[in-house]
Amino acid sequence: MKALLRRWLPGGRSGVIAIPYVWLLFFFVLPFFFVLKISFAEPDIAQPPYSPLLKQEENKTVVTLDTTKYKTISGEVEAFFELPWNEAKEASQYVVAYWNALKLAFFTMLFTLLIGYPLAYNIARSSEATRNTLLMLVMIPFWTSFLLRVYAWIGILKDNGVINNLLLGMGLISEPIPMLYSPFSVLLGMVYNYLPFMILPLYAHLVKLDGRLFEAAADLGAKPWTTFFQITLPLSKAGIIAGCMMVFIPAVGEYVIPALLGGGDVVFIGNKLMDDFGANLDWPQASAVAVIMLILLSGPIIWFHRFEQKMQEPE
């Protein structure tokens, strides 16, 4: 194996280590650079629909940076905090989209953690045969199309859907409960679809816990709740952080679930990006929105990596 690496990869081990950095360069750094560049351009009726940053004027190359799009978002932030909510929703559409995305992504992270932790704990404490079966059940939703799973929730939550028909048939309600096209339906769809992303990192950490720690705690007279809060929970902290990041970060940029289950009433930043890159053809505005979203997410990502490094440092 070492001989093959030395033959096909220059530098052997260094070449292998360089692969992820090359991947990040071509699929993150360069695309982000292009998006950042477009955010300082001006919309134009052309192909592509934005003006170049470098222009030739009197045999000179002039760099023109348009910060109008960032000023637009800055003005929306001021209006969001100064105006009443009904007026702010109209004057601060991008800020409201950011707020919806961050708020529902946070609650998605919270509910997936509350639901996923007990499930992951029970899977980790099960026998090996039962554990494999339970893990397969967690992975089964990935075997079907993501879009089909979202459409299934439309059939469940609509006025003449499964839930309302069941409640009407039991006589518990006299008219259908409006559940679809609301923040509730979006949150429910996101919790359902992102739950495996919380369970799997938690399981990976919980299954590694030494069972002798629990036996020692029981021998010393510790109650189950005391054992959980003083042993299990602290030792699974890295799994909690990993699961939260794996849910929160993609949930902020979610597009399909708000579009289908929100019905246009619950707008995420992904929906605004789609509108500006698509029908509006305002690529500079969409690029500025994307850059700001990345800046907002960079804080939790950096904190997560620093936490991982502290966890790996020897005490």
Secondary structure, 3 states (H helix, E strand, C coil): CHHHHHHHCCCCHHHHHHHHHHHHHHHHHHHHHHHHHHHCCCECCCCCCECCCEEEECCEEEECCCCHHHHHHHHHHHHHHHCCHHHHHHHCHHHHHHHHHHHHHHHHHHHHHHHHHHHHHHHHHCCHHHHHHHHHHHHHHHHCCHHHHHHHHHHHHCCCCHHHHHHHHCCCCCCCCCCCCCHHHHHHHHHHHHHHHHHHHHHHHHCCCCHHHHHHHHHCCCCHHHHHHHHHHHHCHHHHHHHHHHHHHHHHCCCHHHHHHCCCCCCCHHHHHHHHHCCCCCHHHHHHHHHHHHHHHHHHHHHHHHHHHHHHCCC
